[in-house]
């Protein structure tokens, strides 16, 4: 992958990625930033309406994606500063006894295992065991699917594949807990069976596991990114002898081939892949590129996808400013609720940093 090596070694690339890395380290401890309006709302609910207010979750999926980016950088370089940052982050969570509010918190699992393997500190493995225990006890539906939210017990989201499956696979293989591995494989197989659009080969945002009805738009960029990255990373940990490995790899290869057909001339992916005249989304671009590169690294994809990864990386570099990645779509509010606001958010910054960290490894 000589062209990726060449790009990562350019002076401008190094400067922009270093600035991004510094900003990601800061965001890790400050996101979310509550404005005056939000703080006032929380006070009214707590002190006037006497409602229970959940604490601000600084270990939510956006923070986890930031941690994932920093952790990937540490894989390709000797970066003690980022390792120390990750230790501070996870030590803080452990000190709080690791509250887990939603499956989103499990997104921290991969960087937590990375930290355990780098330091050998058993407290990080204990933390990973806590995350695994949460998932293994999580109320699944009749087919073993893990709903994204318990209040919607049959709604299965593509997001969940990226959030939980790589962790379950890696944890299960590392600890020889095949129950965790099987749970991960079930999630991926069932989504590929129940959440895809047959005509386009792209995923819906999710589906109802009771009725089979599919929800959200077809080809939402970040849903494609969550699904592809979840499967790609899981395949990196699963032995080929694993039941359904070939099924997962075949579907990943098929989805990858379809997805790159929607890559724009400038290297980006649209917020909805089929919306070629719509806005580009840097978060979808970074996530899909990460999935492609991981697939190549573990020979689950052919090397010709290097061109797609290179174009995506060049697009992301062109949209980095002051240590942030611009042109990222705002947070989704649920099925078919995709605000058309674009700016700089952790879910582009983290995956973009992860991509350049992965490029250091090739």
C-alpha positions in Angstrom: 0.0 0.0 0.0 2.7 2.4 -1.1 0.3 5.3 -1.9 -1.1 5.3 1.6 2.4 5.2 3.0 3.3 8.2 0.8 0.3 10.2 1.9 0.8 9.6 5.6 4.4 10.7 5.4 3.7 14.1 3.8 4.5 17.1 6.0 1.0 18.6 5.6 -0.6 15.3 6.5 1.6 15.0 9.6 0.7 18.5 10.7 -3.0 18.1 10.2 -3.2 14.7 11.9 -1.2 15.9 14.9 -3.6 18.8 15.3 -6.5 16.5 15.0 -5.0 14.1 17.6 -4.5 17.0 20.1 -8.0 18.1 19.7 -9.4 14.6 20.0 -7.5 14.2 23.3 -9.2 17.4 24.6 -12.7 16.5 23.4 -12.4 13.1 25.1 -12.8 14.8 28.5 -15.1 17.7 27.5 -17.7 16.3 25.3 -20.6 16.9 25.6 -20.4 20.6 26.3 -23.7 21.8 27.8 -24.8 25.2 26.8 -26.7 27.6 29.1 -30.0 26.6 27.6 -29.4 22.9 28.3 -28.1 23.6 31.8 -31.2 25.6 32.6 -33.5 22.8 31.4 -31.7 20.3 33.6 -32.1 22.6 36.6 -35.8 23.1 36.0 -36.4 19.4 35.6 -34.4 18.6 38.8 -35.4 21.4 41.2 -38.8 22.5 40.0 -40.3 19.4 38.5 -38.5 17.0 40.9 -37.5 14.7 38.0 -34.6 12.4 38.1 -31.9 13.7 35.8 -29.3 11.2 34.5 -25.8 12.4 34.9 -23.9 13.7 31.8 -22.5 10.7 30.2 -18.9 11.4 29.2 -18.3 7.7 28.2 -21.1 7.7 25.5 -20.5 6.5 21.9 -19.0 9.8 20.7 -16.4 9.8 23.4 -15.8 6.1 22.7 -15.1 6.9 19.0 -12.6 9.5 20.1 -10.9 7.0 22.4 -10.9 4.5 19.5 -9.1 7.0 17.3 -6.4 7.7 19.9 -6.0 4.0 20.5 -5.5 3.2 16.8 -2.7 5.9 16.7 -1.0 4.1 19.5 -1.0 0.8 17.5 1.0 2.3 14.7 3.4 4.6 16.7 5.1 4.8 20.0 2.8 7.4 21.5 3.1 7.6 25.2 1.1 10.8 25.4 -2.0 9.2 23.9 -1.6 6.1 26.0 -1.5 8.3 29.1 -4.6 10.1 27.9 -6.5 6.8 27.5 -5.4 5.7 30.9 -6.8 8.9 32.4 -10.0 8.5 30.5 -10.6 4.8 31.5 -9.3 5.3 35.1 -11.9 8.0 35.5 -14.6 5.6 34.3 -13.4 2.8 36.5 -13.3 5.2 39.5 -17.0 5.9 38.9 -17.6 2.1 38.9 -18.2 2.2 35.2 -21.9 3.1 34.9 -23.3 1.6 31.7 -26.5 3.3 30.6 -26.9 2.0 27.1 -25.3 -0.4 24.6 -23.6 2.7 23.2 -21.2 2.6 26.2 -19.9 -0.7 24.9 -18.2 1.1 22.1 -15.4 1.8 24.6 -14.6 -1.9 24.7 -12.0 -2.1 21.9 -9.8 0.8 23.2 -10.2 -0.7 26.7 -8.9 -4.1 25.5 -6.1 -2.3 23.5 -5.1 -0.6 26.8 -5.1 -3.9 28.7 -2.9 -5.5 26.0 -0.4 -2.6 26.0 -0.1 -2.2 29.8 -1.0 -5.6 31.2 -2.9 -3.8 33.9 -5.7 -6.3 35.1 -8.1 -3.5 36.0 -8.6 -2.9 32.3 -9.5 -6.5 31.7 -11.8 -6.3 34.7 -13.5 -3.4 33.0 -13.8 -5.3 29.8 -15.4 -8.2 31.7 -17.9 -5.8 33.1 -18.9 -4.7 29.6 -19.1 -8.3 28.4 -21.3 -9.2 31.4 -23.6 -6.4 30.6 -24.2 -7.6 27.1 -24.5 -11.3 28.1 -27.2 -10.4 30.6 -28.9 -7.8 28.3 -32.5 -8.7 27.5 -32.5 -10.1 24.0 -35.5 -10.8 21.8 -36.7 -14.3 21.0 -34.0 -14.7 18.2 -31.1 -13.5 20.3 -31.0 -9.9 18.9 -29.9 -7.1 21.2 -32.3 -4.2 20.8 -30.7 -0.8 20.7 -33.0 0.5 23.4 -35.0 -1.6 25.8 -38.1 0.6 25.4 -38.2 -0.4 21.8 -37.4 -4.1 22.4 -37.7 -5.3 18.8 -35.9 -2.4 17.0 -32.5 -3.5 15.8 -30.2 -0.8 14.6 -27.1 -1.0 12.3 -25.3 1.2 14.8 -25.4 -1.7 17.3 -23.4 -3.9 15.0 -20.5 -1.4 15.1 -20.8 -0.7 18.8 -20.9 -4.2 20.2 -19.8 -6.9 17.7 -16.1 -6.2 17.4 -15.8 -6.0 21.2 -17.7 -9.3 21.7 -15.5 -11.0 19.1 -12.2 -9.8 20.4 -13.1 -10.3 24.1 -14.5 -13.8 23.4 -11.4 -14.9 21.5 -9.0 -13.3 24.0 -10.8 -15.0 27.0 -12.0 -18.1 25.2 -15.6 -17.1 25.9 -17.4 -18.6 22.9 -20.7 -17.4 24.3 -19.6 -13.8 23.6 -18.3 -14.8 20.1 -21.6 -16.5 19.3 -23.6 -13.5 20.5 -21.6 -11.2 18.2 -22.0 -13.5 15.2 -25.8 -13.7 15.8 -26.1 -9.9 15.7 -24.3 -9.6 12.4 -26.0 -12.6 10.6 -29.4 -11.5 11.7 -28.9 -7.9 10.5 -27.6 -9.1 7.1 -30.7 -11.4 6.9 -33.3 -8.9 8.1 -32.0 -5.3 7.6 -30.9 -5.1 4.0 -32.6 -3.8 0.9 -32.6 -6.6 -1.7 -32.8 -4.3 -4.7 -29.8 -2.1 -3.8 -27.8 -4.3 -1.5 -27.6 -1.5 1.0 -28.8 -1.6 4.6 -31.8 0.1 6.0 -31.1 1.9 9.3 -32.7 -1.0 11.1 -35.6 -3.3 11.3 -38.3 -4.7 13.7 -37.3 -8.2 14.6 -40.9 -9.1 15.5 -42.6 -7.9 12.3 -39.8 -7.9 9.8 -40.6 -4.3 8.9 -37.5 -2.3 7.9 -37.1 1.2 9.1 -35.1 4.4 8.3 -33.9 5.3 4.8 -31.9 2.9 2.6 -28.2 3.7 2.5 -27.9 6.2 5.3 -24.2 6.9 5.2 -23.4 6.4 8.8 -25.5 3.2 9.0 -23.4 1.8 6.2 -20.3 2.9 8.1 -21.5 1.3 11.4 -22.4 -2.0 9.7 -19.3 -2.2 7.5 -16.9 -1.3 10.3 -18.6 -3.7 12.7 -18.3 -6.6 10.3 -14.8 -5.7 9.1 -13.4 -5.4 12.6 -15.1 -8.6 13.8 -13.7 -10.6 10.9 -10.2 -9.4 11.9 -10.6 -11.3 15.2 -12.6 -14.3 14.2 -10.8 -17.5 13.2 -11.8 -18.7 9.7 -13.1 -21.9 11.2 -15.8 -19.9 13.0 -19.3 -20.9 11.8 -20.7 -18.2 9.6 -17.3 -16.7 8.9 -17.6 -17.3 5.1 -21.2 -15.9 5.2 -20.0 -12.7 6.9 -17.0 -12.3 4.7 -19.0 -12.8 1.5 -21.6 -10.3 2.6 -18.9 -7.8 3.6 -17.2 -8.1 0.3 -20.5 -7.6 -1.5 -21.4 -4.6 0.5 -18.0 -3.1 0.1 -18.2 -3.4 -3.7 -21.6 -1.8 -3.7 -20.7 1.0 -1.3 -17.6 2.2 -3.2 -19.8 2.6 -6.3 -21.3 5.6 -4.5 -18.0 7.3 -3.7 -18.0 10.8 -5.1 -15.3 12.1 -7.4 -13.8 14.1 -4.5 -13.4 11.0 -2.4 -16.3 11.5 -0.1 -19.4 9.5 0.5 -22.8 11.3 0.6 -24.9 11.5 3.8 -27.2 9.0 2.0 -25.2 7.0 -0.4 -27.7 7.2 -3.3 -28.1 11.0 -2.9 -25.2 11.8 -5.2 -26.3 15.5 -5.5 -26.7 15.8 -1.7 -24.2 16.9 0.9 -21.1 14.8 1.6 -20.7 13.4 5.1 -17.2 13.2 6.6 -18.3 10.8 9.3 -19.6 8.3 6.8 -16.5 8.8 4.6 -14.2 8.1 7.5 -16.1 5.0 8.8 -16.4 3.4 5.5 -12.8 4.0 4.7 -11.8 2.4 8.0 -13.8 -0.7 7.2 -12.2 -1.0 3.8 -8.7 -0.6 5.1 -9.2 -3.1 7.9 -10.6 -5.5 5.4 -7.5 -5.2 3.3 -5.2 -5.5 6.3 -6.6 -8.9 7.1 -7.0 -10.0 3.5 -10.8 -10.0 3.7 -10.8 -7.5 0.8 -8.6 -7.3 -2.3 -5.9 -4.6 -2.5 -7.6 -2.6 -5.2 -9.7 -0.8 -2.5 -6.5 1.1 -1.7 -7.6 3.7 -4.3 -10.9 4.2 -2.5 -9.2 4.6 0.9 -6.7 7.0 -0.5 -9.4 9.2 -2.1 -11.4 9.2 1.2 -8.3 10.1 3.2 -7.4 13.0 0.8 -11.0 14.3 1.2 -10.8 14.2 5.0 -7.4 16.0 4.9 -8.9 18.7 2.7 -11.7 19.2 5.3 -9.6 19.4 8.4 -9.3 22.8 9.9 -7.9 23.8 13.3 -7.8 20.2 14.5 -11.4 19.4 13.5 -13.0 17.6 10.6 -15.7 19.6 8.9 -18.7 18.6 6.8 -20.0 16.0 9.3 -23.7 15.5 9.6 -25.4 16.1 13.0 -26.5 13.5 15.4 -29.3 11.2 14.3 -32.4 11.3 16.5 -33.8 7.9 15.5 -35.2 6.1 12.4 -35.7 8.6 9.6 -34.6 11.5 11.7 -31.4 12.8 10.1 -31.0 16.6 10.7 -29.4 18.3 7.7 -26.9 20.2 9.7 -23.2 19.9 9.0 -20.2 20.9 11.1 -17.5 19.4 13.2 -18.5 16.5 15.6 -16.6 13.7 17.5 -18.1 11.1 15.2 -16.0 12.4 12.3 -13.0 13.4 14.3 -12.6 10.0 16.0 -13.0 7.8 12.9 -10.8 10.1 10.8 -8.0 9.9 13.4 -8.5 6.1 13.5 -8.1 6.0 9.7 -4.8 7.8 9.7 -3.7 5.6 12.7 -4.5 2.5 10.6 -2.5 3.9 7.7 0.5 4.0 10.0 0.2 0.3 10.4 0.2 -0.7 6.7 
